[in-house]
Amino acid sequence: MLNITENTISGWVDTDRLKSFQLVKAAHGHRWTMLAFSAIMFLALGCLFLPWTQNINTKGYVTTRSPDARPQGIQAVIDGRIEEWYVQEGDFVAAGDTIAYLTEIKNEYFDTALVDRTQEQVDAKRLGVQAYDNKVDALRAQYTALQQALTYKREQVRNKIIQARNKITIDSADLAANVANLEIAENQVVRIRELYEQGLKSLSDLQEKELKVQESRAKVTSQRNKLINQRNELSNAILEQSLTEREYAEKLAKVLSDQQTALSSRAEGLGETAKLENQLSNYSFRRQFYYIRAPQNGYLTKTVKQGLGEIIKAGSDIATIAPSNPELAIEMYVQPQDLPLVDIGEEARIRFDGWPAIVISGWPEASTGIFTGEVVVIDRFISDNGNYRILISPKPGERDWPEALRVGTGARAFLLLNDVPLWYELWRQLNGFPAKFYEEDAKDLPEELKKKAPLKSVK
């Protein structure tokens, strides 16, 4: 009992039949169980303090960041009928290579000499416009000549008026002289008659003086009529001046009207010429659209229209081309509650479909077979599926993405956030908190708010 000997009684006594020995064995078994449970609990508590990398797990697919590097459709610019194919599906085509040839299906373009005939119409319209230009120049010269003629006519009529006024002045003076001579002759007749009655003058002298009176009276009458005629000529000259102004005003107005008509016709000719030139340019460019060419280097992956003689509408796809060396990216969607956690440049670990990988999201350094990327684009508006789209590109200096990767391949990304203890992540998941429960970003707040409500970081 004191355990002072190394001899055992197990060979002499059946210990299983004795209750005391069973109780002793049971006591030793519970002790080892407690030791094992304590070790497990201690190990579990220790694991709670292991570092854990917070992450957002999301699915997506491979795309390209540049819009011109994505697979695109090749459209026909005009309506037409497929006459000939120059490539096959899977062929590599360079930018500008001809893919197919179309022929016209609209009757207004059936004329093979349509461009030449339209050019003839343009030339005819240009000659018509030139003719109107010449007519306008001629009317302008005619207008200038009429203005000069009006100036000369004004001078002529003005001279007539001046001459008529001068003649009136002269005739008025002559009339006054004749009237004075008449009065003198009449006085002489009175005196001669008195002398004749006294017998001092002969009858011939009296008759001579009476004849002279008659002559003077005739001169007065003639001169008075002449003065009246000169005044009428002055009135006629003044009327002629008014008539000249009106006549030339009508002529000048008619020339201006003809000139405006010519200018209007010229403008219409220019408009029709421009319209025909536009049609000519459209017809010339339309010929180029008979040939459907590749917009960039790439592989012809799918033909939407097959065979020969099929009708294709303008703007409809005829084939699909995939760029040869696209800049790959991953398009993924995150939920609105996770969007504030994602920033430009955020690191992401990626697993592509078809590439085996073992992923431990919280310990990225323990993951194998995965690739690294970074967030380069975050949409400013929500998508139709209720989530926000992000783009992830390869991170410089990290492992290159597979060369055999194709656009459309599925991918799963783990956006890496903060490093926190495992117990905090478990507590956050159980309570449904976001990864960044408190933001340490008070540098933009006023000093008063910093003092009243300091922000703390919980990790």
Secondary structure, 3 states (H helix, E strand, C coil): CCCCCCCCCCCCCCHHHCHHHHHHHHHHHHHHHHHHHHHHHHHHHHHHCCEEEEEEEEEEEEEECCHHHCCEEEECCCCEEEEEECCCCCCEECCCCEEEEEECCCHHHCCCCHHHHHHHHHHHHHHHHHHHHHHHHHHHHHHHHHHHHHHHHHHHHHHHHHHHHHHHHHHHHHHHHHHHHHHHHHHHHHHHHHHHHHCCCCHHHHHHHHHHHHHHHHHHHHHHHHHHHHHHHHHHHHHHHHHHHHHHHHHHHHHHHHHHHHHHHHHHHHHHHHHHHHHHHHHHHHHHCCEEECCCCEEEEEECCCCCCCEECCCCEEEEEEECCCCEEEEEEECCCCHHHCCCCCEEEEEECCCCCECCCCCHHHCECCEEEEEEEECCCCCCCCCEEEEEEECCCCCCCCCCCCCCCEEEEEEEEEEEEHHHHHHHHHHCCCCCCCCCCCCCCCHHHHHHCCCCCCC
